[in-house]
Amino acid sequence: MPGVSDEDNNRLEAQAIATRAQAKQQVKPTKPLKVVANLGEDVTREKIITLQGQDQSLTKFVKEAEQNQKAGRSEVYFKMKDGILYRYCRNFEGREITQLLLPEGFKRNGDDDGP
């Protein structure tokens, strides 16, 4: 391995190590996203805008989007596009992913059939 020698040019044994944080990250399984398969037929753009505006759990993200902040997360940010709040992030390949932030009116526990 180039560069792994002492000052007398004797080869040294090198080993790769993982810090505790790196080891913890490798063992930690990826948590699946909760995805709603069908929002229903009566979902309109206006309805999403209205419900997002009324949803208190999205207030922090709306403020981030309005201030164009990344809130310490370099890979995740929020943005308003045509009045609708979206979350942007990068996947492990570096490709940007766009996700619609669903207001509470569309979220159901364990039910993928929509509202």
N, C-alpha and C positions, 0 to 999 in steps of 0.2 A: 504494500500500500504506500503510495508516494507520501512523503512528508512525515512518516512515522519512523523516525530514527533519532538516535541521540547525537551529541556533538562529535563523537568518534565515528559516526556513520554506521553504527550497529543498529540493526533492525530491532524495534521495540514491539512488544505485543500490545495491541489496542483492543479495547472492548467498548461496545456501545452500551450506554446505560439509559434508563428511563427514570425521570423524576417521579415522585409520588403523584404529582398532579397529572403527568402524562400517563402513568399506569392506570390511574383512576379513570381517566378519560377513555382509555382503550377498553376497559372492562364494562363501562357504562353503556347499556343498550340504548338504541335510539327509541325515543318515545313516539309512537305513531300519532299523527295529527287526527283530530276529530273532524271528520268530513261529512257534510250533509249531501247526500246523493241527489236529492230532489227538493228544490225550494218551493215547489207548487206552481200551479199555472197562473195564479193571480199576482205574482211578484212583478212589480214594475220598478223602474229606476227611481221614480218619485217615492215609492214606498220604502225602498232601501235608504234613500237620503233622509226621509223623515224619521225612520226608526233608528238610524245611526245617530242622528241629532238628539234623539230622546234618550239614548242609552248612556247611562252614567259611567258604565265600565269602559267606554271608549273615549271619554272626555280627555284623559291624559294624552292619548294618541292623536286626537284631533288637534290639541294644542301643539304637539310636536310637529305635526304636518303643517300647521299654519305658520309656525316659526321656522320651518325648514331645518329642524334640528335632527341630530342622530342620537341624542341622549346617551352618549358614551358607547353606543354599539356601532362600531364602524361598518359592520356587515348587514345591519338591519335598520331600516328607516321607514317612516310613514309619510304618505303623500296623498293629498286630495286631488282627484282627477275628475273633472266635470261634476263636482259636488259629492263624489263618493270617496270614502276613505279606503285606502289600500295599504298593505304591508309589503315592502320590498326587501328581499334578502338574496344572498348568493348561496347556491348549493355547493357541494364538495368539489364539483367540476369548475366552479367559478361562474356558472351561468346564472343570470338574474331571474328570480322567481317573483311573480306578482300574485298576491293573495287578497281577495276581498275580505274585509273584516265584517263578519256577520253580526248584526245587532242581536240583543237578547231575544227578541221576538221570533227569531229563526232557529235558535239553539234548542235542542232537545237532548236529554240524556239517553244515549243508547238507541235513539230512533233516527234512522237515516231517511225517513220518508218526508221530512220537511215539516213545516208548521201545521 
